[in-house]
Amino acid sequence: MGGEGSMASANTTLKNNRNLLSKRKEKNALLGSYANAEMKDFPEATPEQLSKLKQRLKKENRRAIVKNMLLFIVLAVLVVSFFLYFFF
């Protein structure tokens, strides 16, 4: 019958994986909690810094929107001109 080799390979793989699990050094490495973890202290942003950041992000977003619109318009013109050239 077909399939004996593949079943033997699957059984060997399962046996090897089982053996690897028993040889792990830290069996409880994934157990635990964050009760004793120290949190980092980051400086607070001033309102002036926040307003500068807000203005910079608005400017960047505006540039990205204009860039995307120009790209879309150029591609649309190319597609329409291609369509008109080949079909009319």
C-alpha positions as a Markdown table, in Angstrom:
| # | Residue | x | y | z |
|---|---|---|---|---|
| 1 | Met | 0.0 | 0.0 | 0.0 |
| 2 | Gly | 1.1 | 3.6 | -0.6 |
| 3 | Gly | 1.7 | 6.0 | 2.2 |
| 4 | Glu | 3.8 | 3.9 | 4.6 |
| 5 | Gly | 6.9 | 6.0 | 4.0 |
| 6 | Ser | 5.1 | 9.3 | 4.6 |
| 7 | Met | 3.4 | 8.0 | 7.8 |
| 8 | Ala | 6.7 | 6.7 | 9.1 |
| 9 | Ser | 8.2 | 10.1 | 8.5 |
| 10 | Ala | 5.3 | 11.9 | 10.2 |
| 11 | Asn | 5.7 | 9.6 | 13.3 |
| 12 | Thr | 9.4 | 10.2 | 13.4 |
| 13 | Thr | 8.9 | 13.9 | 13.3 |
| 14 | Leu | 6.4 | 13.8 | 16.1 |
| 15 | Lys | 8.7 | 11.7 | 18.2 |
| 16 | Asn | 11.6 | 14.0 | 17.6 |
| 17 | Asn | 9.5 | 17.1 | 18.5 |
| 18 | Arg | 8.4 | 15.4 | 21.7 |
| 19 | Asn | 12.0 | 14.7 | 22.6 |
| 20 | Leu | 13.0 | 18.3 | 22.0 |
| 21 | Leu | 10.2 | 19.5 | 24.3 |
| 22 | Ser | 11.6 | 17.4 | 27.2 |
| 23 | Lys | 15.1 | 18.8 | 26.7 |
| 24 | Arg | 14.2 | 22.5 | 27.1 |
| 25 | Lys | 16.3 | 24.1 | 29.8 |
| 26 | Glu | 13.8 | 26.6 | 30.9 |
| 27 | Lys | 10.4 | 24.9 | 31.0 |
| 28 | Asn | 8.7 | 27.8 | 32.7 |
| 29 | Ala | 10.4 | 30.5 | 30.6 |
| 30 | Leu | 7.0 | 31.7 | 29.2 |
| 31 | Leu | 5.3 | 31.7 | 32.6 |
| 32 | Gly | 5.3 | 34.8 | 34.8 |
| 33 | Ser | 4.0 | 38.3 | 35.1 |
| 34 | Tyr | 5.1 | 41.9 | 34.8 |
| 35 | Ala | 4.5 | 42.6 | 38.5 |
| 36 | Asn | 8.2 | 43.4 | 39.2 |
| 37 | Ala | 8.9 | 45.1 | 35.9 |
| 38 | Glu | 10.2 | 48.6 | 36.0 |
| 39 | Met | 8.5 | 51.1 | 33.7 |
| 40 | Lys | 10.7 | 53.7 | 31.9 |
| 41 | Asp | 10.1 | 57.4 | 32.5 |
| 42 | Phe | 9.8 | 59.5 | 29.4 |
| 43 | Pro | 9.8 | 63.3 | 29.4 |
| 44 | Glu | 6.4 | 65.0 | 28.9 |
| 45 | Ala | 5.9 | 67.0 | 25.8 |
| 46 | Thr | 5.2 | 70.7 | 26.2 |
| 47 | Pro | 2.2 | 72.3 | 24.5 |
| 48 | Glu | 4.6 | 74.2 | 22.2 |
| 49 | Gln | 6.3 | 71.0 | 21.1 |
| 50 | Leu | 2.9 | 69.4 | 20.5 |
| 51 | Ser | 1.7 | 72.3 | 18.4 |
| 52 | Lys | 5.0 | 72.2 | 16.3 |
| 53 | Leu | 4.5 | 68.5 | 15.8 |
| 54 | Lys | 0.9 | 69.0 | 14.8 |
| 55 | Gln | 1.8 | 71.6 | 12.2 |
| 56 | Arg | 4.6 | 69.5 | 10.8 |
| 57 | Leu | 2.3 | 66.5 | 10.5 |
| 58 | Lys | -0.4 | 68.5 | 8.8 |
| 59 | Lys | 2.2 | 69.9 | 6.3 |
| 60 | Glu | 3.5 | 66.4 | 5.6 |
| 61 | Asn | 0.0 | 65.0 | 5.1 |
| 62 | Arg | -1.0 | 67.8 | 2.8 |
| 63 | Arg | 2.1 | 67.2 | 0.7 |
| 64 | Ala | 1.4 | 63.5 | 0.6 |
| 65 | Ile | -2.3 | 64.1 | -0.5 |
| 66 | Val | -1.2 | 66.5 | -3.2 |
| 67 | Lys | 1.4 | 64.0 | -4.4 |
| 68 | Asn | -1.1 | 61.2 | -4.5 |
| 69 | Met | -3.7 | 63.3 | -6.4 |
| 70 | Leu | -1.1 | 64.4 | -9.0 |
| 71 | Leu | 0.0 | 60.8 | -9.5 |
| 72 | Phe | -3.7 | 59.7 | -9.9 |
| 73 | Ile | -4.4 | 62.5 | -12.4 |
| 74 | Val | -1.3 | 61.7 | -14.5 |
| 75 | Leu | -2.2 | 58.0 | -14.5 |
| 76 | Ala | -5.8 | 58.7 | -15.4 |
| 77 | Val | -4.7 | 61.0 | -18.3 |
| 78 | Leu | -2.4 | 58.2 | -19.5 |
| 79 | Val | -5.1 | 55.6 | -19.3 |
| 80 | Val | -7.7 | 57.7 | -21.1 |
| 81 | Ser | -5.2 | 58.7 | -23.8 |
| 82 | Phe | -4.2 | 55.1 | -24.3 |
| 83 | Phe | -7.9 | 54.1 | -24.6 |
| 84 | Leu | -8.6 | 56.9 | -27.0 |
| 85 | Tyr | -5.6 | 56.1 | -29.2 |
| 86 | Phe | -6.2 | 52.4 | -29.6 |
| 87 | Phe | -10.0 | 52.3 | -29.7 |
| 88 | Phe | -11.0 | 55.5 | -31.6 |
